[in-house]
Amino acid sequence: MYGFDAGHWVYVNPKATYIAAAKDTVIQVKMGGGFMVSDSVSLGVKVDCTAKGGLMTEDDTTTWVQANIYF
């Protein structure tokens, strides 16, 4: 899911994968947002969450701050 308006954006990408050989489920959610600070520079933040097991007994969360230059 993605939304963009007037140089600002948000997104969420949920995903669940069942691994038959391991009989386990991996749940992932990526979400973030950002904005254009000029015509060629943007700033944003992204959070990646991964949980192992259907009950989310183990997880790994990473937060990213990003700056992009477009040319």
PDB file with one MODEL, atoms N, CA, C and O in Angstrom:
MODEL        1
ATOM      1  N   MET A   1       0.845  -1.155   0.000  1.00  0.00           N
ATOM      2  CA  MET A   1       0.000   0.000   0.000  1.00  0.00           C
ATOM      3  C   MET A   1       0.896   1.225   0.000  1.00  0.00           C
ATOM      4  O   MET A   1       1.879   1.283   0.738  1.00  0.00           O
ATOM      5  N   TYR A   2       0.558   2.196  -0.822  1.00  0.00           N
ATOM      6  CA  TYR A   2       1.422   3.337  -1.037  1.00  0.00           C
ATOM      7  C   TYR A   2       0.558   4.562  -1.267  1.00  0.00           C
ATOM      8  O   TYR A   2      -0.438   4.500  -1.987  1.00  0.00           O
ATOM      9  N   GLY A   3       0.936   5.663  -0.662  1.00  0.00           N
ATOM     10  CA  GLY A   3       0.228   6.914  -0.888  1.00  0.00           C
ATOM     11  C   GLY A   3       1.211   8.032  -1.136  1.00  0.00           C
ATOM     12  O   GLY A   3       2.213   8.140  -0.429  1.00  0.00           O
ATOM     13  N   PHE A   4       0.945   8.873  -2.130  1.00  0.00           N
ATOM     14  CA  PHE A   4       1.832   9.975  -2.481  1.00  0.00           C
ATOM     15  C   PHE A   4       0.982  11.194  -2.772  1.00  0.00           C
ATOM     16  O   PHE A   4       0.008  11.125  -3.521  1.00  0.00           O
ATOM     17  N   ASP A   5       1.365  12.327  -2.163  1.00  0.00           N
ATOM     18  CA  ASP A   5       0.620  13.558  -2.400  1.00  0.00           C
ATOM     19  C   ASP A   5       1.523  14.748  -2.135  1.00  0.00           C
ATOM     20  O   ASP A   5       2.086  14.872  -1.046  1.00  0.00           O
ATOM     21  N   ALA A   6       1.665  15.610  -3.104  1.00  0.00           N
ATOM     22  CA  ALA A   6       2.387  16.880  -2.971  1.00  0.00           C
ATOM     23  C   ALA A   6       3.784  16.702  -2.390  1.00  0.00           C
ATOM     24  O   ALA A   6       4.211  17.490  -1.547  1.00  0.00           O
ATOM     25  N   GLY A   7       4.495  15.673  -2.835  1.00  0.00           N
ATOM     26  CA  GLY A   7       5.862  15.462  -2.380  1.00  0.00           C
ATOM     27  C   GLY A   7       6.000  14.720  -1.072  1.00  0.00           C
ATOM     28  O   GLY A   7       7.112  14.585  -0.560  1.00  0.00           O
ATOM     29  N   HIS A   8       4.909  14.236  -0.515  1.00  0.00           N
ATOM     30  CA  HIS A   8       4.949  13.463   0.727  1.00  0.00           C
ATOM     31  C   HIS A   8       4.449  12.055   0.421  1.00  0.00           C
ATOM     32  O   HIS A   8       3.570  11.879  -0.422  1.00  0.00           O
ATOM     33  N   TRP A   9       5.006  11.047   1.105  1.00  0.00           N
ATOM     34  CA  TRP A   9       4.569   9.688   0.855  1.00  0.00           C
ATOM     35  C   TRP A   9       4.578   8.853   2.124  1.00  0.00           C
ATOM     36  O   TRP A   9       5.331   9.122   3.060  1.00  0.00           O
ATOM     37  N   VAL A  10       3.737   7.849   2.137  1.00  0.00           N
ATOM     38  CA  VAL A  10       3.684   6.835   3.195  1.00  0.00           C
ATOM     39  C   VAL A  10       3.471   5.490   2.518  1.00  0.00           C
ATOM     40  O   VAL A  10       2.871   5.413   1.447  1.00  0.00           O
ATOM     41  N   TYR A  11       3.963   4.439   3.144  1.00  0.00           N
ATOM     42  CA  TYR A  11       3.722   3.109   2.608  1.00  0.00           C
ATOM     43  C   TYR A  11       3.748   2.070   3.714  1.00  0.00           C
ATOM     44  O   TYR A  11       4.402   2.246   4.742  1.00  0.00           O
ATOM     45  N   VAL A  12       3.026   0.990   3.482  1.00  0.00           N
ATOM     46  CA  VAL A  12       3.000  -0.169   4.372  1.00  0.00           C
ATOM     47  C   VAL A  12       2.988  -1.401   3.478  1.00  0.00           C
ATOM     48  O   VAL A  12       2.200  -1.489   2.536  1.00  0.00           O
ATOM     49  N   ASN A  13       3.868  -2.354   3.782  1.00  0.00           N
ATOM     50  CA  ASN A  13       3.959  -3.579   3.000  1.00  0.00           C
ATOM     51  C   ASN A  13       3.948  -4.765   3.957  1.00  0.00           C
ATOM     52  O   ASN A  13       5.015  -5.208   4.382  1.00  0.00           O
ATOM     53  N   PRO A  14       2.765  -5.301   4.315  1.00  0.00           N
ATOM     54  CA  PRO A  14       2.710  -6.480   5.185  1.00  0.00           C
ATOM     55  C   PRO A  14       2.872  -7.765   4.372  1.00  0.00           C
ATOM     56  O   PRO A  14       2.418  -7.855   3.232  1.00  0.00           O
ATOM     57  N   LYS A  15       3.528  -8.759   4.979  1.00  0.00           N
ATOM     58  CA  LYS A  15       3.744 -10.025   4.275  1.00  0.00           C
ATOM     59  C   LYS A  15       3.872 -11.144   5.304  1.00  0.00           C
ATOM     60  O   LYS A  15       4.485 -10.952   6.354  1.00  0.00           O
ATOM     61  N   ALA A  16       3.303 -12.300   5.013  1.00  0.00           N
ATOM     62  CA  ALA A  16       3.464 -13.493   5.851  1.00  0.00           C
ATOM     63  C   ALA A  16       3.853 -14.659   4.941  1.00  0.00           C
ATOM     64  O   ALA A  16       3.242 -14.873   3.893  1.00  0.00           O
ATOM     65  N   THR A  17       4.877 -15.410   5.354  1.00  0.00           N
ATOM     66  CA  THR A  17       5.371 -16.537   4.571  1.00  0.00           C
ATOM     67  C   THR A  17       5.372 -17.779   5.447  1.00  0.00           C
ATOM     68  O   THR A  17       5.936 -17.776   6.541  1.00  0.00           O
ATOM     69  N   TYR A  18       4.740 -18.840   4.963  1.00  0.00           N
ATOM     70  CA  TYR A  18       4.772 -20.117   5.671  1.00  0.00           C
ATOM     71  C   TYR A  18       5.844 -20.982   5.033  1.00  0.00           C
ATOM     72  O   TYR A  18       5.843 -21.172   3.816  1.00  0.00           O
ATOM     73  N   ILE A  19       6.763 -21.509   5.840  1.00  0.00           N
ATOM     74  CA  ILE A  19       7.839 -22.368   5.368  1.00  0.00           C
ATOM     75  C   ILE A  19       7.481 -23.800   5.758  1.00  0.00           C
ATOM     76  O   ILE A  19       7.565 -24.175   6.927  1.00  0.00           O
ATOM     77  N   ALA A  20       7.084 -24.589   4.772  1.00  0.00           N
ATOM     78  CA  ALA A  20       6.577 -25.941   5.036  1.00  0.00           C
ATOM     79  C   ALA A  20       7.648 -26.841   5.642  1.00  0.00           C
ATOM     80  O   ALA A  20       7.351 -27.611   6.555  1.00  0.00           O
ATOM     81  N   ALA A  21       8.881 -26.766   5.160  1.00  0.00           N
ATOM     82  CA  ALA A  21       9.948 -27.639   5.672  1.00  0.00           C
ATOM     83  C   ALA A  21      10.226 -27.383   7.151  1.00  0.00           C
ATOM     84  O   ALA A  21      10.525 -28.314   7.899  1.00  0.00           O
ATOM     85  N   ALA A  22      10.128 -26.138   7.565  1.00  0.00           N
ATOM     86  CA  ALA A  22      10.384 -25.787   8.969  1.00  0.00           C
ATOM     87  C   ALA A  22       9.099 -25.746   9.790  1.00  0.00           C
ATOM     88  O   ALA A  22       9.147 -25.622  11.014  1.00  0.00           O
ATOM     89  N   LYS A  23       7.957 -25.850   9.123  1.00  0.00           N
ATOM     90  CA  LYS A  23       6.650 -25.727   9.780  1.00  0.00           C
ATOM     91  C   LYS A  23       6.595 -24.469  10.640  1.00  0.00           C
ATOM     92  O   LYS A  23       6.249 -24.514  11.820  1.00  0.00           O
ATOM     93  N   ASP A  24       6.942 -23.356  10.022  1.00  0.00           N
ATOM     94  CA  ASP A  24       7.017 -22.088  10.735  1.00  0.00           C
ATOM     95  C   ASP A  24       6.526 -20.970   9.821  1.00  0.00           C
ATOM     96  O   ASP A  24       6.519 -21.107   8.598  1.00  0.00           O
ATOM     97  N   THR A  25       6.125 -19.884  10.424  1.00  0.00           N
ATOM     98  CA  THR A  25       5.639 -18.721   9.696  1.00  0.00           C
ATOM     99  C   THR A  25       6.541 -17.533  10.004  1.00  0.00           C
ATOM    100  O   THR A  25       6.914 -17.303  11.154  1.00  0.00           O
ATOM    101  N   VAL A  26       6.883 -16.788   8.971  1.00  0.00           N
ATOM    102  CA  VAL A  26       7.652 -15.558   9.131  1.00  0.00           C
ATOM    103  C   VAL A  26       6.737 -14.403   8.743  1.00  0.00           C
ATOM    104  O   VAL A  26       6.206 -14.363   7.633  1.00  0.00           O
ATOM    105  N   ILE A  27       6.560 -13.473   9.665  1.00  0.00           N
ATOM    106  CA  ILE A  27       5.701 -12.315   9.448  1.00  0.00           C
ATOM    107  C   ILE A  27       6.587 -11.083   9.301  1.00  0.00           C
ATOM    108  O   ILE A  27       7.453 -10.832  10.139  1.00  0.00           O
ATOM    109  N   GLN A  28       6.368 -10.316   8.231  1.00  0.00           N
ATOM    110  CA  GLN A  28       7.165  -9.119   7.982  1.00  0.00           C
ATOM    111  C   GLN A  28       6.251  -7.936   7.699  1.00  0.00           C
ATOM    112  O   GLN A  28       5.223  -8.066   7.034  1.00  0.00           O
ATOM    113  N   VAL A  29       6.642  -6.792   8.214  1.00  0.00           N
ATOM    114  CA  VAL A  29       5.935  -5.547   7.917  1.00  0.00           C
ATOM    115  C   VAL A  29       6.993  -4.485   7.655  1.00  0.00           C
ATOM    116  O   VAL A  29       7.882  -4.257   8.476  1.00  0.00           O
ATOM    117  N   LYS A  30       6.883  -3.844   6.503  1.00  0.00           N
ATOM    118  CA  LYS A  30       7.742  -2.712   6.178  1.00  0.00           C
ATOM    119  C   LYS A  30       6.845  -1.493   6.083  1.00  0.00           C
ATOM    120  O   LYS A  30       5.822  -1.519   5.399  1.00  0.00           O
ATOM    121  N   MET A  31       7.231  -0.419   6.773  1.00  0.00           N
ATOM    122  CA  MET A  31       6.433   0.798   6.715  1.00  0.00           C
ATOM    123  C   MET A  31       7.360   1.994   6.770  1.00  0.00           C
ATOM    124  O   MET A  31       8.451   1.930   7.336  1.00  0.00           O
ATOM    125  N   GLY A  32       6.917   3.068   6.184  1.00  0.00           N
ATOM    126  CA  GLY A  32       7.762   4.248   6.166  1.00  0.00           C
ATOM    127  C   GLY A  32       7.045   5.438   5.584  1.00  0.00           C
ATOM    128  O   GLY A  32       5.858   5.390   5.259  1.00  0.00           O
ATOM    129  N   GLY A  33       7.800   6.501   5.463  1.00  0.00           N
ATOM    130  CA  GLY A  33       7.255   7.722   4.903  1.00  0.00           C
ATOM    131  C   GLY A  33       8.371   8.724   4.696  1.00  0.00           C
ATOM    132  O   GLY A  33       9.499   8.521   5.146  1.00  0.00           O
ATOM    133  N   GLY A  34       8.052   9.790   4.021  1.00  0.00           N
ATOM    134  CA  GLY A  34       9.055  10.808   3.772  1.00  0.00           C
ATOM    135  C   GLY A  34       8.454  12.004   3.069  1.00  0.00           C
ATOM    136  O   GLY A  34       7.250  12.082   2.825  1.00  0.00           O
ATOM    137  N   PHE A  35       9.347  12.943   2.750  1.00  0.00           N
ATOM    138  CA  PHE A  35       8.900  14.130   2.049  1.00  0.00           C
ATOM    139  C   PHE A  35      10.051  14.728   1.265  1.00  0.00           C
ATOM    140  O   PHE A  35      11.220  14.522   1.590  1.00  0.00           O
ATOM    141  N   MET A  36       9.705  15.460   0.244  1.00  0.00           N
ATOM    142  CA  MET A  36      10.682  16.161  -0.574  1.00  0.00           C
ATOM    143  C   MET A  36      11.019  17.482   0.109  1.00  0.00           C
ATOM    144  O   MET A  36      10.125  18.266   0.428  1.00  0.00           O
ATOM    145  N   VAL A  37      12.306  17.728   0.333  1.00  0.00           N
ATOM    146  CA  VAL A  37      12.714  18.993   0.942  1.00  0.00           C
ATOM    147  C   VAL A  37      13.108  20.018  -0.114  1.00  0.00           C
ATOM    148  O   VAL A  37      13.191  21.211   0.179  1.00  0.00           O
ATOM    149  N   SER A  38      13.351  19.561  -1.340  1.00  0.00           N
ATOM    150  CA  SER A  38      13.567  20.428  -2.495  1.00  0.00           C
ATOM    151  C   SER A  38      13.212  19.621  -3.744  1.00  0.00           C
ATOM    152  O   SER A  38      12.715  18.500  -3.640  1.00  0.00           O
ATOM    153  N   ASP A  39      13.465  20.184  -4.913  1.00  0.00           N
ATOM    154  CA  ASP A  39      13.133  19.459  -6.146  1.00  0.00           C
ATOM    155  C   ASP A  39      13.985  18.215  -6.345  1.00  0.00           C
ATOM    156  O   ASP A  39      13.587  17.312  -7.080  1.00  0.00           O
ATOM    157  N   SER A  40      15.168  18.147  -5.696  1.00  0.00           N
ATOM    158  CA  SER A  40      16.058  17.015  -5.942  1.00  0.00           C
ATOM    159  C   SER A  40      16.531  16.305  -4.673  1.00  0.00           C
ATOM    160  O   SER A  40      17.430  15.468  -4.750  1.00  0.00           O
ATOM    161  N   VAL A  41      15.955  16.614  -3.512  1.00  0.00           N
ATOM    162  CA  VAL A  41      16.376  15.996  -2.247  1.00  0.00           C
ATOM    163  C   VAL A  41      15.141  15.556  -1.464  1.00  0.00           C
ATOM    164  O   VAL A  41      14.172  16.304  -1.337  1.00  0.00           O
ATOM    165  N   SER A  42      15.191  14.319  -0.936  1.00  0.00           N
ATOM    166  CA  SER A  42      14.103  13.835  -0.084  1.00  0.00           C
ATOM    167  C   SER A  42      14.679  13.265   1.203  1.00  0.00           C
ATOM    168  O   SER A  42      15.816  12.794   1.236  1.00  0.00           O
ATOM    169  N   LEU A  43      13.882  13.315   2.256  1.00  0.00           N
ATOM    170  CA  LEU A  43      14.203  12.718   3.549  1.00  0.00           C
ATOM    171  C   LEU A  43      13.090  11.756   3.914  1.00  0.00           C
ATOM    172  O   LEU A  43      11.916  12.013   3.645  1.00  0.00           O
ATOM    173  N   GLY A  44      13.475  10.630   4.539  1.00  0.00           N
ATOM    174  CA  GLY A  44      12.458   9.659   4.906  1.00  0.00           C
ATOM    175  C   GLY A  44      12.900   8.771   6.042  1.00  0.00           C
ATOM    176  O   GLY A  44      14.053   8.803   6.470  1.00  0.00           O
ATOM    177  N   VAL A  45      11.963   7.978   6.522  1.00  0.00           N
ATOM    178  CA  VAL A  45      12.229   7.005   7.576  1.00  0.00           C
ATOM    179  C   VAL A  45      11.527   5.711   7.200  1.00  0.00           C
ATOM    180  O   VAL A  45      10.440   5.724   6.623  1.00  0.00           O
ATOM    181  N   LYS A  46      12.165   4.587   7.535  1.00  0.00           N
ATOM    182  CA  LYS A  46      11.601   3.282   7.220  1.00  0.00           C
ATOM    183  C   LYS A  46      11.788   2.380   8.436  1.00  0.00           C
ATOM    184  O   LYS A  46      12.826   2.432   9.096  1.00  0.00           O
ATOM    185  N   VAL A  47      10.786   1.553   8.733  1.00  0.00           N
ATOM    186  CA  VAL A  47      10.863   0.585   9.822  1.00  0.00           C
ATOM    187  C   VAL A  47      10.560  -0.795   9.232  1.00  0.00           C
ATOM    188  O   VAL A  47       9.515  -1.005   8.616  1.00  0.00           O
ATOM    189  N   ASP A  48      11.492  -1.730   9.432  1.00  0.00           N
ATOM    190  CA  ASP A  48      11.322  -3.118   9.000  1.00  0.00           C
ATOM    191  C   ASP A  48      11.136  -3.978  10.235  1.00  0.00           C
ATOM    192  O   ASP A  48      12.013  -4.017  11.098  1.00  0.00           O
ATOM    193  N   CYS A  49      10.012  -4.666  10.334  1.00  0.00           N
ATOM    194  CA  CYS A  49       9.735  -5.564  11.456  1.00  0.00           C
ATOM    195  C   CYS A  49       9.593  -6.987  10.924  1.00  0.00           C
ATOM    196  O   CYS A  49       8.811  -7.231  10.005  1.00  0.00           O
ATOM    197  N   THR A  50      10.344  -7.922  11.495  1.00  0.00           N
ATOM    198  CA  THR A  50      10.247  -9.332  11.136  1.00  0.00           C
ATOM    199  C   THR A  50       9.987 -10.122  12.400  1.00  0.00           C
ATOM    200  O   THR A  50      10.702  -9.973  13.391  1.00  0.00           O
ATOM    201  N   ALA A  51       8.970 -10.958  12.369  1.00  0.00           N
ATOM    202  CA  ALA A  51       8.627 -11.793  13.525  1.00  0.00           C
ATOM    203  C   ALA A  51       8.633 -13.244  13.083  1.00  0.00           C
ATOM    204  O   ALA A  51       8.080 -13.585  12.038  1.00  0.00           O
ATOM    205  N   LYS A  52       9.256 -14.093  13.876  1.00  0.00           N
ATOM    206  CA  LYS A  52       9.292 -15.524  13.562  1.00  0.00           C
ATOM    207  C   LYS A  52       8.248 -16.224  14.406  1.00  0.00           C
ATOM    208  O   LYS A  52       8.180 -16.028  15.620  1.00  0.00           O
ATOM    209  N   GLY A  53       7.446 -17.030  13.765  1.00  0.00           N
ATOM    210  CA  GLY A  53       6.403 -17.748  14.469  1.00  0.00           C
ATOM    211  C   GLY A  53       5.094 -16.991  14.414  1.00  0.00           C
ATOM    212  O   GLY A  53       5.074 -15.760  14.432  1.00  0.00           O
ATOM    213  N   GLY A  54       4.010 -17.726  14.347  1.00  0.00           N
ATOM    214  CA  GLY A  54       2.697 -17.118  14.247  1.00  0.00           C
ATOM    215  C   GLY A  54       2.317 -16.300  15.464  1.00  0.00           C
ATOM    216  O   GLY A  54       1.485 -15.399  15.367  1.00  0.00           O
ATOM    217  N   LEU A  55       2.913 -16.599  16.605  1.00  0.00           N
ATOM    218  CA  LEU A  55       2.602 -15.853  17.828  1.00  0.00           C
ATOM    219  C   LEU A  55       3.592 -14.729  18.082  1.00  0.00           C
ATOM    220  O   LEU A  55       3.561 -14.096  19.137  1.00  0.00           O
ATOM    221  N   MET A  56       4.472 -14.478  17.115  1.00  0.00           N
ATOM    222  CA  MET A  56       5.463 -13.413  17.203  1.00  0.00           C
ATOM    223  C   MET A  56       6.318 -13.544  18.459  1.00  0.00           C
ATOM    224  O   MET A  56       6.467 -12.587  19.219  1.00  0.00           O
ATOM    225  N   THR A  57       6.877 -14.731  18.670  1.00  0.00           N
ATOM    226  CA  THR A  57       7.695 -14.974  19.863  1.00  0.00           C
ATOM    227  C   THR A  57       9.092 -14.377  19.741  1.00  0.00           C
ATOM    228  O   THR A  57       9.701 -14.044  20.758  1.00  0.00           O
ATOM    229  N   GLU A  58       9.611 -14.234  18.537  1.00  0.00           N
ATOM    230  CA  GLU A  58      10.902 -13.609  18.308  1.00  0.00           C
ATOM    231  C   GLU A  58      10.710 -12.528  17.252  1.00  0.00           C
ATOM    232  O   GLU A  58       9.931 -12.697  16.314  1.00  0.00           O
ATOM    233  N   ASP A  59      11.423 -11.420  17.408  1.00  0.00           N
ATOM    234  CA  ASP A  59      11.301 -10.397  16.368  1.00  0.00           C
ATOM    235  C   ASP A  59      12.624  -9.673  16.173  1.00  0.00           C
ATOM    236  O   ASP A  59      13.536  -9.751  16.996  1.00  0.00           O
ATOM    237  N   ASP A  60      12.690  -8.974  15.064  1.00  0.00           N
ATOM    238  CA  ASP A  60      13.850  -8.185  14.700  1.00  0.00           C
ATOM    239  C   ASP A  60      13.318  -6.922  14.043  1.00  0.00           C
ATOM    240  O   ASP A  60      12.658  -6.994  13.006  1.00  0.00           O
ATOM    241  N   THR A  61      13.594  -5.782  14.627  1.00  0.00           N
ATOM    242  CA  THR A  61      13.102  -4.511  14.113  1.00  0.00           C
ATOM    243  C   THR A  61      14.287  -3.620  13.782  1.00  0.00           C
ATOM    244  O   THR A  61      15.198  -3.450  14.592  1.00  0.00           O
ATOM    245  N   THR A  62      14.264  -3.057  12.586  1.00  0.00           N
ATOM    246  CA  THR A  62      15.315  -2.159  12.127  1.00  0.00           C
ATOM    247  C   THR A  62      14.677  -0.860  11.686  1.00  0.00           C
ATOM    248  O   THR A  62      13.663  -0.864  10.989  1.00  0.00           O
ATOM    249  N   THR A  63      15.269   0.250  12.093  1.00  0.00           N
ATOM    250  CA  THR A  63      14.786   1.572  11.706  1.00  0.00           C
ATOM    251  C   THR A  63      15.844   2.236  10.834  1.00  0.00           C
ATOM    252  O   THR A  63      17.032   2.214  11.155  1.00  0.00           O
ATOM    253  N   TRP A  64      15.402   2.823   9.738  1.00  0.00           N
ATOM    254  CA  TRP A  64      16.290   3.477   8.790  1.00  0.00           C
ATOM    255  C   TRP A  64      15.892   4.942   8.648  1.00  0.00           C
ATOM    256  O   TRP A  64      14.706   5.262   8.564  1.00  0.00           O
ATOM    257  N   VAL A  65      16.862   5.811   8.622  1.00  0.00           N
ATOM    258  CA  VAL A  65      16.652   7.201   8.235  1.00  0.00           C
ATOM    259  C   VAL A  65      17.408   7.377   6.934  1.00  0.00           C
ATOM    260  O   VAL A  65      18.586   7.032   6.839  1.00  0.00           O
ATOM    261  N   GLN A  66      16.737   7.908   5.943  1.00  0.00           N
ATOM    262  CA  GLN A  66      17.364   7.978   4.631  1.00  0.00           C
ATOM    263  C   GLN A  66      17.244   9.358   4.017  1.00  0.00           C
ATOM    264  O   GLN A  66      16.258  10.066   4.219  1.00  0.00           O
ATOM    265  N   ALA A  67      18.255   9.720   3.273  1.00  0.00           N
ATOM    266  CA  ALA A  67      18.261  10.950   2.484  1.00  0.00           C
ATOM    267  C   ALA A  67      18.618  10.557   1.057  1.00  0.00           C
ATOM    268  O   ALA A  67      19.562   9.797   0.838  1.00  0.00           O
ATOM    269  N   ASN A  68      17.884  11.060   0.105  1.00  0.00           N
ATOM    270  CA  ASN A  68      18.121  10.743  -1.308  1.00  0.00           C
ATOM    271  C   ASN A  68      18.327  12.024  -2.105  1.00  0.00           C
ATOM    272  O   ASN A  68      17.652  13.030  -1.886  1.00  0.00           O
ATOM    273  N   ILE A  69      19.271  11.962  -3.030  1.00  0.00           N
ATOM    274  CA  ILE A  69      19.506  13.053  -3.969  1.00  0.00           C
ATOM    275  C   ILE A  69      19.189  12.519  -5.358  1.00  0.00           C
ATOM    276  O   ILE A  69      19.711  11.480  -5.764  1.00  0.00           O
ATOM    277  N   TYR A  70      18.344  13.220  -6.075  1.00  0.00           N
ATOM    278  CA  TYR A  70      17.922  12.806  -7.410  1.00  0.00           C
ATOM    279  C   TYR A  70      18.588  13.707  -8.450  1.00  0.00           C
ATOM    280  O   TYR A  70      18.594  14.931  -8.322  1.00  0.00           O
ATOM    281  N   PHE A  71      19.142  13.078  -9.474  1.00  0.00           N
ATOM    282  CA  PHE A  71      19.784  13.868 -10.533  1.00  0.00           C
ATOM    283  C   PHE A  71      19.511  13.267 -11.887  1.00  0.00           C
ATOM    284  O   PHE A  71      19.970  13.794 -12.900  1.00  0.00           O
TER     285      PHE A  71
ENDMDL
END
